[in-house]
Amino acid sequence: LGDLVPCKELEAELIELLGKFCCWVPHSVFDETFLVLDEIIRLVDPKSIEQSLLQTLIDALLDQYTSRTKVQGKTIQRVINVMMGLPMMAEPTPEAEAKAPRES
């Protein structure tokens, strides 16, 4: 999915996939689930996501059974950025991570 570029021709299929994939999120224990979710969201125009699908996505990410990891937290931040019309947020470079303050 990372090699794909957003295109209108695939958008309807990706939105359908997003809805079905949201059902899987609370049942997965793999971080890769969130990476796939990030890519699907990246490929879909945020204006094309209906309110009900957005609610399903948020419910899936905040479900009591959804794995709580750093990757999940980054996905939540990306969803918030997309909802607010901001860029999805790039992965930090090793140099930026080295400069970031550490939690004690």
N, C-alpha and C positions, 0 to 999 in steps of 0.2 A: 504493500500500500504506500510505502514511503516514496516510491518512484513515480506515483501517479500525480498528475496535476489536476486541479479542480476543473471540471467541465460540466456544462449543463446537460449533456446527453446522459451522463451517469447519475445525475443528482437524484432522480426519483427512486432508482434502485438503491442508492446509498442511504436515502432517508428511510426506506423500508428496512434495509439491513440494520440501521441504527436502532429502530424500534424493536426489532427482534433481538439485537445484541444486548439491549438494555435489560432484557429478561434474564440473560446469562450472567450479568455482572455480579449480583449478590451471591451467586453460587460458585464463583471462581475463586481459587486461592492463588492464582498466578498473576504476577505483576504484568505479564504480557497482555493480559486482558485490557488494562488501562492504556497500554501503548497502542493497541489496535483501536480502541475507542478514540484516542487522540487523533489518529490518522483519519478515521471516518469523519470526525467533527471537522478536521482541517479541510477535507474534500467537499464539504457541504456548505453552501451559502447560508449563513446564520439567518437571513431573512426568510429562507425557505422552510425553516423548522417551525412547525405549528406549536402553539402553546401547550397542547396536550402532550406532544412528544417531548417538549422541553421539560414538562413536569415529570414525565416517565423517566427521563434521563437523570434529573435531580433526585428523584425517589430512589433510583437504582444506585446512585453514588452514595447516598446517605442511608441506605438500608442497614438495619442492624446486623445483617449477615455479610455485608460487603467488607472485604479485606481492608484493613487500615494500615497502609504503608506510605512511604514517601512518594511513591509513584502515584498512588491514589490521590494524595494531597495535591500533587502537581496537576493531575487531570481535573480535579475540582477547580483549581485556580484557572486552568485554561478554559473551562466551561464558563466561569464567571467572566473572564476577559472577553470571550466570544459574545456573551449576552450583553456586555456593555459596549460592544463594538470596538474593542481593543485588539491588538495583535495577539495571537495565541500564546506568545511567550516562548522564546527559543530556549533550548537547553543551555545551561551555563557552561562556559568553557572551564577547563581545569584551572586556568589562571584566575578567573573570577571566583571560583570556589575556594581557592587558596587565600584570596584576600577577604573573603566573607568572614564576619565574626562568628566564632564558634559558641554553641550553647554550653553552659557549664552544668 
